[in-house]
Amino acid sequence: MPLAEALAHPLVLRERGSGTLEILEFALRAHGIKFNALKVALYLDNTEAIKRCLEAAPAALGFVSRRALDRELAAGLLETVPIQGLRLARRFEAVWVQGQVLARPAQRFLSFAQAQLKGA
């Protein structure tokens, strides 16, 4: 779908201050699009609320992590809509107390997360 067509739909977005909304604002700014010109129907504070809203309002579009949609995609409740020229990428960082050895469960989690990112 062309970007202009996607932005003509009512949008269901994360709340102000969320990383997801920040990434979207940054990507749109790169296209010269001012955020206050968008047709925002709702700002919601969590991904589950956005997904339920999109199920109830098929004309609306939302921006959530692809990984958060597995169940809805498999059930045919929602679908992904590739938007031409729009790249939304998140960056995650892990932090822990300097000088402390990372606990084994935390090490396993980081290894898992890194493997998932490589497969994405």
Backbone as CSV, one residue per row, in Angstrom:
resi,resn,N_x,N_y,N_z,CA_x,CA_y,CA_z,C_x,C_y,C_z
1,MET,0.850,-1.172,0.000,0.000,0.000,0.000,0.901,1.242,0.000
2,PRO,0.607,2.210,-0.826,1.383,3.455,-0.801,1.202,4.180,0.546
3,LEU,2.226,4.872,0.972,2.199,5.567,2.256,1.035,6.548,2.348
4,ALA,0.808,7.331,1.309,-0.278,8.315,1.338,-1.629,7.641,1.540
5,GLU,-1.830,6.509,0.902,-3.096,5.771,1.060,-3.240,5.248,2.487
6,ALA,-2.158,4.716,3.042,-2.199,4.202,4.412,-2.546,5.311,5.397
7,LEU,-1.973,6.481,5.200,-2.192,7.583,6.139,-3.553,8.239,5.970
8,ALA,-4.292,7.876,4.933,-5.649,8.377,4.750,-6.642,7.618,5.637
9,HIS,-6.243,6.458,6.137,-7.096,5.663,7.027,-7.077,6.257,8.434
10,PRO,-8.136,6.009,9.219,-8.060,6.362,10.644,-6.967,5.510,11.281
11,LEU,-6.170,6.121,12.122,-5.035,5.426,12.738,-5.284,5.175,14.217
12,VAL,-4.891,4.000,14.665,-4.948,3.630,16.075,-3.497,3.451,16.504
13,LEU,-3.040,4.321,17.401,-1.618,4.390,17.733,-1.370,4.241,19.220
14,ARG,-0.102,3.971,19.547,0.328,3.942,20.949,0.310,5.353,21.511
15,GLU,0.280,5.423,22.831,0.196,6.701,23.524,1.483,7.519,23.371
16,ARG,1.350,8.810,23.577,2.504,9.703,23.545,3.543,9.224,24.547
17,GLY,4.794,9.253,24.140,5.883,8.819,25.002,6.293,7.378,24.777
18,SER,5.522,6.625,23.994,5.894,5.234,23.752,6.983,5.160,22.684
19,GLY,7.812,4.132,22.771,8.866,3.928,21.786,8.303,3.659,20.400
20,THR,7.180,2.934,20.340,6.548,2.618,19.059,6.119,3.896,18.346
21,LEU,5.497,4.804,19.072,5.052,6.056,18.468,6.248,6.908,18.050
22,GLU,7.289,6.903,18.856,8.499,7.665,18.526,9.125,7.172,17.220
23,ILE,9.196,5.864,17.047,9.752,5.280,15.819,8.904,5.692,14.616
24,LEU,7.589,5.632,14.759,6.693,6.022,13.673,6.864,7.497,13.333
25,GLU,6.900,8.345,14.341,7.087,9.787,14.102,8.393,10.049,13.360
26,PHE,9.453,9.392,13.768,10.755,9.568,13.129,10.709,9.145,11.667
27,ALA,10.086,7.990,11.390,10.000,7.479,10.015,9.158,8.403,9.139
28,LEU,8.070,8.919,9.673,7.228,9.824,8.892,7.927,11.155,8.636
29,ARG,8.652,11.630,9.624,9.413,12.871,9.461,10.419,12.745,8.323
30,ALA,11.008,11.560,8.175,11.960,11.320,7.084,11.280,11.435,5.720
31,HIS,9.962,11.263,5.697,9.184,11.402,4.459,8.573,12.794,4.339
32,GLY,8.917,13.694,5.267,8.385,15.054,5.234,6.941,15.157,5.692
33,ILE,6.480,14.171,6.462,5.090,14.156,6.921,5.031,14.625,8.369
34,LYS,4.195,15.625,8.602,4.028,16.151,9.952,3.010,15.301,10.696
35,PHE,3.358,14.926,11.896,2.537,14.010,12.670,1.161,14.590,12.968
36,ASN,1.083,15.894,13.180,-0.216,16.487,13.520,-1.168,16.542,12.326
37,ALA,-0.702,16.155,11.140,-1.560,16.116,9.959,-2.242,14.751,9.792
38,LEU,-1.914,13.778,10.636,-2.473,12.434,10.522,-3.901,12.373,11.060
39,LYS,-4.649,11.396,10.565,-6.018,11.147,11.030,-5.967,10.124,12.163
40,VAL,-5.617,10.564,13.345,-5.512,9.646,14.486,-6.888,9.487,15.120
41,ALA,-7.391,8.255,15.114,-8.687,7.962,15.725,-8.542,7.807,17.234
42,LEU,-7.481,7.085,17.652,-7.271,6.795,19.073,-5.798,6.640,19.392
43,TYR,-5.447,7.053,20.593,-4.152,6.704,21.181,-4.459,5.726,22.307
44,LEU,-3.821,4.575,22.307,-4.050,3.576,23.347,-2.734,3.225,24.031
45,ASP,-2.839,2.738,25.266,-1.629,2.538,26.061,-1.043,1.140,26.007
46,ASN,-1.623,0.240,25.188,-1.005,-1.075,25.086,-1.364,-1.753,23.770
47,THR,-0.530,-2.684,23.384,-0.665,-3.372,22.102,-1.948,-4.176,22.017
48,GLU,-2.332,-4.846,23.093,-3.560,-5.653,23.081,-4.775,-4.785,22.794
49,ALA,-4.831,-3.613,23.378,-5.963,-2.706,23.137,-5.990,-2.263,21.676
50,ILE,-4.837,-2.007,21.110,-4.773,-1.621,19.696,-5.283,-2.760,18.819
51,LYS,-4.849,-3.972,19.101,-5.280,-5.118,18.293,-6.795,-5.320,18.390
52,ARG,-7.364,-5.221,19.571,-8.817,-5.392,19.732,-9.564,-4.280,18.987
53,CYS,-9.052,-3.072,19.053,-9.672,-1.949,18.348,-9.645,-2.184,16.838
54,LEU,-8.529,-2.658,16.322,-8.408,-2.912,14.886,-9.339,-4.038,14.434
55,GLU,-9.541,-5.028,15.289,-10.486,-6.097,14.963,-11.905,-5.533,14.820
56,ALA,-12.234,-4.548,15.648,-13.577,-3.971,15.650,-13.761,-2.883,14.597
57,ALA,-12.676,-2.340,14.094,-12.741,-1.231,13.125,-11.888,-1.561,11.913
58,PRO,-12.416,-2.361,10.992,-11.607,-2.838,9.859,-11.064,-1.743,8.938
59,ALA,-11.629,-0.556,8.967,-11.125,0.523,8.104,-9.897,1.203,8.704
60,ALA,-9.642,0.951,9.980,-8.517,1.602,10.664,-7.222,0.831,10.454
61,LEU,-6.114,1.524,10.591,-4.787,0.918,10.559,-4.089,1.224,11.871
62,GLY,-3.233,0.306,12.291,-2.450,0.521,13.494,-1.029,0.074,13.258
63,PHE,-0.148,0.461,14.131,1.260,0.109,14.038,1.657,-0.591,15.326
64,VAL,1.889,-1.900,15.220,2.341,-2.699,16.357,3.450,-3.625,15.879
65,SER,4.158,-4.206,16.798,5.223,-5.136,16.469,4.655,-6.348,15.728
66,ARG,5.340,-6.759,14.692,4.932,-7.943,13.924,4.873,-9.163,14.835
67,ARG,5.779,-9.239,15.770,5.831,-10.382,16.686,4.628,-10.419,17.631
68,ALA,3.956,-9.295,17.816,2.791,-9.252,18.698,1.524,-9.731,17.994
69,LEU,1.616,-10.045,16.704,0.434,-10.390,15.915,0.295,-11.868,15.586
70,ASP,1.175,-12.716,16.059,1.171,-14.124,15.666,-0.197,-14.792,15.804
71,ARG,-0.814,-14.649,16.947,-2.109,-15.299,17.199,-3.190,-14.748,16.279
72,GLU,-3.260,-13.431,16.129,-4.296,-12.806,15.306,-4.110,-13.114,13.821
73,LEU,-2.861,-13.189,13.374,-2.598,-13.530,11.976,-2.990,-14.979,11.698
74,ALA,-2.622,-15.875,12.608,-2.945,-17.296,12.432,-4.451,-17.527,12.420
75,ALA,-5.176,-16.745,13.207,-6.630,-16.895,13.292,-7.359,-16.125,12.196
76,GLY,-6.628,-15.342,11.416,-7.266,-14.559,10.358,-8.024,-13.349,10.880
77,LEU,-7.717,-12.922,12.102,-8.399,-11.769,12.681,-7.834,-10.448,12.177
78,LEU,-6.540,-10.423,11.965,-5.858,-9.231,11.468,-4.918,-9.636,10.346
79,GLU,-4.475,-8.681,9.569,-3.482,-8.941,8.530,-2.465,-7.811,8.524
80,THR,-1.274,-8.133,8.068,-0.254,-7.100,7.932,-0.449,-6.412,6.587
81,VAL,-0.128,-5.138,6.565,-0.239,-4.349,5.349,1.117,-3.690,5.108
82,PRO,1.902,-4.228,4.174,3.182,-3.585,3.873,2.939,-2.190,3.302
83,ILE,3.674,-1.220,3.806,3.531,0.157,3.345,4.802,0.542,2.609
84,GLN,4.632,0.885,1.345,5.765,1.188,0.475,6.604,2.335,1.040
85,GLY,7.896,2.071,1.162,8.838,3.102,1.568,8.883,3.409,3.048
86,LEU,8.122,2.695,3.871,8.116,2.972,5.302,8.822,1.847,6.041
87,ARG,9.928,2.185,6.686,10.704,1.203,7.443,10.659,1.604,8.903
88,LEU,10.129,0.702,9.717,10.028,0.942,11.155,10.875,-0.090,11.868
89,ALA,11.953,0.339,12.466,12.859,-0.584,13.156,13.059,-0.110,14.592
90,ARG,12.998,-1.051,15.517,13.235,-0.737,16.921,14.594,-1.246,17.331
91,ARG,15.170,-0.565,18.261,16.460,-0.972,18.810,16.269,-1.243,20.299
92,PHE,16.771,-2.368,20.743,16.666,-2.737,22.151,18.060,-2.836,22.742
93,GLU,18.171,-2.473,24.010,19.446,-2.567,24.701,19.235,-3.277,26.025
94,ALA,20.225,-4.042,26.421,20.192,-4.716,27.712,21.185,-4.008,28.635
95,VAL,20.785,-3.815,29.869,21.663,-3.169,30.852,21.653,-3.986,32.135
96,TRP,22.766,-3.946,32.844,22.843,-4.571,34.159,23.913,-3.859,34.954
97,VAL,23.998,-4.179,36.242,24.910,-3.498,37.161,26.350,-3.749,36.726
98,GLN,27.078,-2.654,36.558,28.477,-2.734,36.132,29.295,-3.533,37.146
99,GLY,30.117,-4.440,36.640,30.988,-5.231,37.496,30.334,-6.495,38.033
100,GLN,29.038,-6.638,37.856,28.325,-7.831,38.328,28.297,-8.876,37.216
101,VAL,28.424,-10.120,37.616,28.283,-11.210,36.652,26.792,-11.387,36.399
102,LEU,26.438,-11.496,35.136,25.039,-11.670,34.767,24.572,-13.077,35.161
103,ALA,23.439,-13.171,35.830,22.901,-14.466,36.267,22.626,-15.356,35.050
104,ARG,22.740,-16.671,35.257,22.549,-17.619,34.154,21.204,-17.447,33.442
105,PRO,20.065,-17.284,34.148,18.804,-17.082,33.422,18.830,-15.827,32.542
106,ALA,19.469,-14.780,33.040,19.579,-13.554,32.245,20.470,-13.779,31.024
107,GLN,21.542,-14.539,31.190,22.406,-14.869,30.052,21.632,-15.664,29.000
108,ARG,20.837,-16.627,29.462,20.036,-17.428,28.518,19.012,-16.554,27.802
109,PHE,18.402,-15.636,28.539,17.429,-14.742,27.913,18.094,-13.875,26.848
110,LEU,19.260,-13.317,27.143,19.961,-12.494,26.153,20.338,-13.306,24.923
111,SER,20.777,-14.530,25.127,21.104,-15.399,23.988,19.862,-15.665,23.147
112,PHE,18.749,-15.932,23.805,17.485,-16.160,23.106,17.090,-14.915,22.316
113,ALA,17.141,-13.743,22.944,16.751,-12.499,22.282,17.641,-12.227,21.066
114,GLN,18.926,-12.441,21.213,19.842,-12.230,20.086,19.530,-13.186,18.934
115,ALA,19.214,-14.439,19.245,18.863,-15.407,18.201,17.574,-14.998,17.496
116,GLN,16.602,-14.483,18.263,15.353,-14.053,17.670,15.564,-12.863,16.744
117,LEU,16.416,-11.946,17.144,16.688,-10.773,16.310,17.394,-11.146,15.016
118,LYS,18.284,-12.120,15.096,18.979,-12.571,13.875,18.013,-13.229,12.909
119,GLY,16.977,-13.877,13.448,16.001,-14.556,12.603,14.922,-13.628,12.075
120,ALA,14.859,-12.402,12.589,13.797,-11.459,12.187,14.033,-10.858,10.829
